[in-house]
Amino acid sequence: MPDPESTLLQSWHHNAHAWIEAIRSASIESRHKVTDQAILLAVLGRQPQRVLDLGCGEGWLLRALSERGVEVVGVDGDATLVEAARAAGSAPVHLASYQTLVEASVDIGRDYDLICANFALLHQDIIPLLAALHALLAPGGALVIQTLHPWAAAAGDYQDGWREETFAGLKGQWQPMPWYLRTLSSWLNALDMGGFQLVGLQEPQHPQSPVPQSLLLVAERRN
């Protein structure tokens, strides 16, 4: 059986062009109507001067924050996405895998006021990465995570474990992507072990939908 961690990374490489088109054409309804605005407001609400966008993709959030006067840096592990972000004027954007961030073998800056991870923490073992992000934050810095809402995404199987996203309903050639569902308590435990304290929790919801569209966590670095 293929390792889901490596399959997850491979799927991003395969899906990069389709993802760029989906984001720039606003064809993912939940993002267009709810979650894009949710992450933007959560970041701006902290009034940061310097922000790192982890897993920045094609750079839409980088551009949105830059337009509002925030100094922002992006990092992503897929070359196609990084090139697209740079070409669209999202700079600086670093090409680096999460493993290189854990190993601190690449310099992407430090002393950030805030690090955001917008649907970017989809693998199983996130605690080493959280600890690495802790080291990149200035004292009192915050980590803002938006992810799939575990209750809504669990489909009745509410426990930690690998799931699969098929991208059904989206145009383009997509490769199914494994992703790791973690319960709310699992998220809180991971943040605690990574050196963070939860200070805010939101469940962004469309007024015409009975289920939350995402889970949004705000955590501060424990010094």
C-alpha beads as a LAMMPS data file, in Angstrom:
LAMMPS data file: protein, C-alpha beads

223 atoms
222 bonds

1 atom types
1 bond types

-500.0 500.0 xlo xhi
-500.0 500.0 ylo yhi
-500.0 500.0 zlo zhi

Masses

1 110.0

Atoms # bond

1 1 1 0.000 0.000 0.000
2 1 1 1.464 3.413 -0.967
3 1 1 2.538 5.711 1.842
4 1 1 -0.230 8.343 2.164
5 1 1 2.274 11.061 3.108
6 1 1 4.199 10.654 -0.158
7 1 1 0.962 10.202 -2.132
8 1 1 -0.308 13.484 -0.647
9 1 1 2.786 15.315 -1.869
10 1 1 2.613 13.634 -5.270
11 1 1 -1.033 14.599 -5.695
12 1 1 -0.184 18.268 -5.184
13 1 1 2.416 18.045 -7.936
14 1 1 -0.090 16.371 -10.246
15 1 1 -2.961 18.711 -9.400
16 1 1 -1.032 22.003 -9.408
17 1 1 -2.292 23.348 -12.742
18 1 1 -5.889 22.327 -12.038
19 1 1 -5.635 23.906 -8.574
20 1 1 -4.389 27.204 -9.983
21 1 1 -7.320 27.297 -12.399
22 1 1 -9.822 26.379 -9.674
23 1 1 -8.608 29.130 -7.327
24 1 1 -8.335 31.856 -9.941
25 1 1 -11.737 31.065 -11.456
26 1 1 -13.359 30.994 -7.982
27 1 1 -14.893 27.621 -8.796
28 1 1 -14.640 26.242 -5.245
29 1 1 -17.838 27.660 -3.793
30 1 1 -17.004 27.232 -0.100
31 1 1 -13.772 29.172 -0.529
32 1 1 -15.308 31.879 -2.693
33 1 1 -18.293 32.444 -0.390
34 1 1 -16.918 31.699 3.088
35 1 1 -13.421 30.498 3.854
36 1 1 -11.270 32.938 1.849
37 1 1 -12.818 35.862 3.689
38 1 1 -12.615 34.006 7.006
39 1 1 -8.839 33.497 6.866
40 1 1 -8.244 37.027 5.587
41 1 1 -10.239 38.598 8.427
42 1 1 -8.628 36.328 11.027
43 1 1 -5.145 37.380 9.924
44 1 1 -5.940 41.079 9.606
45 1 1 -7.697 41.022 12.980
46 1 1 -4.331 40.392 14.623
47 1 1 -2.888 43.508 12.897
48 1 1 0.416 41.810 12.026
49 1 1 3.254 43.622 10.310
50 1 1 5.058 40.512 9.025
51 1 1 3.258 37.327 7.970
52 1 1 4.416 33.950 6.669
53 1 1 1.874 32.101 4.519
54 1 1 2.650 28.405 4.900
55 1 1 1.578 26.325 1.905
56 1 1 0.776 29.518 0.031
57 1 1 -0.171 27.764 -3.216
58 1 1 -0.617 30.115 -6.153
59 1 1 -0.478 33.098 -3.822
60 1 1 -3.967 34.574 -3.613
61 1 1 -3.669 35.263 0.127
62 1 1 -0.210 36.769 -0.313
63 1 1 -1.625 39.233 -2.812
64 1 1 -4.677 40.013 -0.667
65 1 1 -2.507 40.781 2.362
66 1 1 0.045 42.789 0.360
67 1 1 -2.754 44.944 -1.039
68 1 1 -3.662 45.782 2.552
69 1 1 -0.161 46.870 3.511
70 1 1 1.047 43.700 5.237
71 1 1 4.625 42.542 4.657
72 1 1 4.140 38.919 3.668
73 1 1 6.330 35.987 2.636
74 1 1 5.120 32.735 1.108
75 1 1 6.474 29.197 1.140
76 1 1 5.238 26.117 -0.700
77 1 1 6.629 22.712 -1.581
78 1 1 5.429 22.581 -5.199
79 1 1 7.497 24.311 -7.882
80 1 1 4.548 24.885 -10.237
81 1 1 2.555 26.667 -7.537
82 1 1 5.560 28.740 -6.458
83 1 1 6.247 29.811 -10.051
84 1 1 2.585 30.783 -10.472
85 1 1 2.658 32.836 -7.272
86 1 1 5.818 34.635 -8.316
87 1 1 4.493 35.319 -11.819
88 1 1 1.334 36.852 -10.340
89 1 1 3.399 39.274 -8.289
90 1 1 3.385 37.374 -5.014
91 1 1 6.903 37.885 -3.733
92 1 1 9.000 36.760 -2.064
93 1 1 7.900 33.141 -2.305
94 1 1 10.214 30.316 -1.224
95 1 1 10.223 26.781 -2.602
96 1 1 10.699 24.481 0.387
97 1 1 9.175 21.273 1.665
98 1 1 7.797 20.930 5.161
99 1 1 10.616 18.499 5.913
100 1 1 13.234 21.161 5.140
101 1 1 11.398 23.532 7.477
102 1 1 11.448 20.912 10.219
103 1 1 15.175 20.387 9.641
104 1 1 15.760 24.171 9.514
105 1 1 17.874 23.586 6.405
106 1 1 16.368 26.509 4.488
107 1 1 16.188 30.191 5.439
108 1 1 12.715 31.628 4.926
109 1 1 13.087 34.397 7.496
110 1 1 12.055 34.520 11.124
111 1 1 10.534 36.765 13.799
112 1 1 7.179 36.749 12.050
113 1 1 4.245 38.299 13.889
114 1 1 1.921 35.699 12.422
115 1 1 2.063 32.472 10.435
116 1 1 -1.047 31.320 8.603
117 1 1 -1.765 27.843 7.255
118 1 1 -4.868 27.906 5.073
119 1 1 -5.904 24.310 4.346
120 1 1 -2.181 23.541 4.377
121 1 1 -1.815 21.073 7.277
122 1 1 -3.178 17.896 5.762
123 1 1 -0.551 15.341 6.795
124 1 1 -0.479 13.135 9.872
125 1 1 2.621 14.086 11.852
126 1 1 2.309 17.855 12.183
127 1 1 3.894 18.296 15.627
128 1 1 7.518 18.633 14.383
129 1 1 6.348 21.220 11.852
130 1 1 4.406 23.136 14.510
131 1 1 7.555 23.207 16.662
132 1 1 9.524 24.537 13.674
133 1 1 6.922 27.253 13.100
134 1 1 7.108 28.150 16.790
135 1 1 10.801 28.942 16.276
136 1 1 10.023 31.260 13.335
137 1 1 7.598 33.436 15.302
138 1 1 8.485 36.532 17.254
139 1 1 7.674 36.428 20.978
140 1 1 3.917 36.659 21.340
141 1 1 3.443 35.686 17.693
142 1 1 0.368 33.835 16.519
143 1 1 -0.443 30.870 14.324
144 1 1 -3.715 30.958 12.369
145 1 1 -4.873 27.619 10.948
146 1 1 -7.898 27.066 8.747
147 1 1 -8.728 23.471 7.937
148 1 1 -11.604 21.188 7.058
149 1 1 -14.103 21.086 9.882
150 1 1 -13.558 17.635 11.414
151 1 1 -17.191 17.068 12.363
152 1 1 -18.510 18.149 8.966
153 1 1 -15.867 16.206 7.038
154 1 1 -16.028 13.067 9.182
155 1 1 -19.239 11.817 7.543
156 1 1 -20.172 9.944 10.691
157 1 1 -16.697 8.509 11.322
158 1 1 -15.378 11.010 13.835
159 1 1 -11.872 9.774 14.586
160 1 1 -8.338 10.528 13.482
161 1 1 -7.405 8.843 10.242
162 1 1 -6.602 9.141 6.564
163 1 1 -9.388 10.154 4.178
164 1 1 -9.502 10.862 0.437
165 1 1 -10.467 13.971 -1.497
166 1 1 -11.611 13.201 -5.043
167 1 1 -12.283 16.828 -6.149
168 1 1 -15.662 15.705 -7.505
169 1 1 -17.503 18.477 -9.309
170 1 1 -14.409 20.458 -10.233
171 1 1 -13.278 20.837 -13.816
172 1 1 -9.855 19.553 -14.841
173 1 1 -7.734 16.458 -14.487
174 1 1 -7.447 15.688 -10.788
175 1 1 -5.632 12.947 -8.931
176 1 1 -7.361 11.851 -5.687
177 1 1 -5.571 13.258 -2.657
178 1 1 -5.215 11.591 0.743
179 1 1 -5.540 13.877 3.738
180 1 1 -5.469 13.270 7.465
181 1 1 -8.578 14.056 9.477
182 1 1 -7.975 14.955 13.092
183 1 1 -10.655 15.561 15.683
184 1 1 -10.895 18.836 17.558
185 1 1 -9.188 17.350 20.622
186 1 1 -6.420 16.027 18.373
187 1 1 -5.873 19.527 16.947
188 1 1 -5.681 21.026 20.431
189 1 1 -3.240 18.364 21.629
190 1 1 -1.010 18.917 18.582
191 1 1 -0.938 22.663 19.154
192 1 1 -0.066 22.153 22.817
193 1 1 2.783 19.754 21.976
194 1 1 4.050 22.175 19.324
195 1 1 4.363 24.966 21.898
196 1 1 1.123 26.847 21.281
197 1 1 -1.867 27.922 23.338
198 1 1 -5.289 28.216 21.714
199 1 1 -6.729 31.726 22.034
200 1 1 -9.519 31.645 19.451
201 1 1 -11.744 29.189 17.600
202 1 1 -14.206 29.892 14.806
203 1 1 -16.475 27.718 12.681
204 1 1 -17.068 29.765 9.506
205 1 1 -20.490 29.012 8.100
206 1 1 -22.558 30.099 5.128
207 1 1 -25.933 31.437 6.314
208 1 1 -27.718 29.098 3.905
209 1 1 -25.826 25.971 4.981
210 1 1 -26.567 23.887 8.087
211 1 1 -22.939 22.723 8.469
212 1 1 -19.724 24.676 9.124
213 1 1 -17.486 25.197 6.112
214 1 1 -14.226 25.056 8.062
215 1 1 -12.506 25.101 11.427
216 1 1 -10.382 28.158 12.162
217 1 1 -7.910 28.056 15.049
218 1 1 -5.881 30.956 16.437
219 1 1 -3.015 29.989 18.732
220 1 1 -0.274 32.049 20.355
221 1 1 3.301 31.021 20.841
222 1 1 4.183 30.023 24.383
223 1 1 7.574 31.521 25.152

Bonds

1 1 1 2
2 1 2 3
3 1 3 4
4 1 4 5
5 1 5 6
6 1 6 7
7 1 7 8
8 1 8 9
9 1 9 10
10 1 10 11
11 1 11 12
12 1 12 13
13 1 13 14
14 1 14 15
15 1 15 16
16 1 16 17
17 1 17 18
18 1 18 19
19 1 19 20
20 1 20 21
21 1 21 22
22 1 22 23
23 1 23 24
24 1 24 25
25 1 25 26
26 1 26 27
27 1 27 28
28 1 28 29
29 1 29 30
30 1 30 31
31 1 31 32
32 1 32 33
33 1 33 34
34 1 34 35
35 1 35 36
36 1 36 37
37 1 37 38
38 1 38 39
39 1 39 40
40 1 40 41
41 1 41 42
42 1 42 43
43 1 43 44
44 1 44 45
45 1 45 46
46 1 46 47
47 1 47 48
48 1 48 49
49 1 49 50
50 1 50 51
51 1 51 52
52 1 52 53
53 1 53 54
54 1 54 55
55 1 55 56
56 1 56 57
57 1 57 58
58 1 58 59
59 1 59 60
60 1 60 61
61 1 61 62
62 1 62 63
63 1 63 64
64 1 64 65
65 1 65 66
66 1 66 67
67 1 67 68
68 1 68 69
69 1 69 70
70 1 70 71
71 1 71 72
72 1 72 73
73 1 73 74
74 1 74 75
75 1 75 76
76 1 76 77
77 1 77 78
78 1 78 79
79 1 79 80
80 1 80 81
81 1 81 82
82 1 82 83
83 1 83 84
84 1 84 85
85 1 85 86
86 1 86 87
87 1 87 88
88 1 88 89
89 1 89 90
90 1 90 91
91 1 91 92
92 1 92 93
93 1 93 94
94 1 94 95
95 1 95 96
96 1 96 97
97 1 97 98
98 1 98 99
99 1 99 100
100 1 100 101
101 1 101 102
102 1 102 103
103 1 103 104
104 1 104 105
105 1 105 106
106 1 106 107
107 1 107 108
108 1 108 109
109 1 109 110
110 1 110 111
111 1 111 112
112 1 112 113
113 1 113 114
114 1 114 115
115 1 115 116
116 1 116 117
117 1 117 118
118 1 118 119
119 1 119 120
120 1 120 121
121 1 121 122
122 1 122 123
123 1 123 124
124 1 124 125
125 1 125 126
126 1 126 127
127 1 127 128
128 1 128 129
129 1 129 130
130 1 130 131
131 1 131 132
132 1 132 133
133 1 133 134
134 1 134 135
135 1 135 136
136 1 136 137
137 1 137 138
138 1 138 139
139 1 139 140
140 1 140 141
141 1 141 142
142 1 142 143
143 1 143 144
144 1 144 145
145 1 145 146
146 1 146 147
147 1 147 148
148 1 148 149
149 1 149 150
150 1 150 151
151 1 151 152
152 1 152 153
153 1 153 154
154 1 154 155
155 1 155 156
156 1 156 157
157 1 157 158
158 1 158 159
159 1 159 160
160 1 160 161
161 1 161 162
162 1 162 163
163 1 163 164
164 1 164 165
165 1 165 166
166 1 166 167
167 1 167 168
168 1 168 169
169 1 169 170
170 1 170 171
171 1 171 172
172 1 172 173
173 1 173 174
174 1 174 175
175 1 175 176
176 1 176 177
177 1 177 178
178 1 178 179
179 1 179 180
180 1 180 181
181 1 181 182
182 1 182 183
183 1 183 184
184 1 184 185
185 1 185 186
186 1 186 187
187 1 187 188
188 1 188 189
189 1 189 190
190 1 190 191
191 1 191 192
192 1 192 193
193 1 193 194
194 1 194 195
195 1 195 196
196 1 196 197
197 1 197 198
198 1 198 199
199 1 199 200
200 1 200 201
201 1 201 202
202 1 202 203
203 1 203 204
204 1 204 205
205 1 205 206
206 1 206 207
207 1 207 208
208 1 208 209
209 1 209 210
210 1 210 211
211 1 211 212
212 1 212 213
213 1 213 214
214 1 214 215
215 1 215 216
216 1 216 217
217 1 217 218
218 1 218 219
219 1 219 220
220 1 220 221
221 1 221 222
222 1 222 223
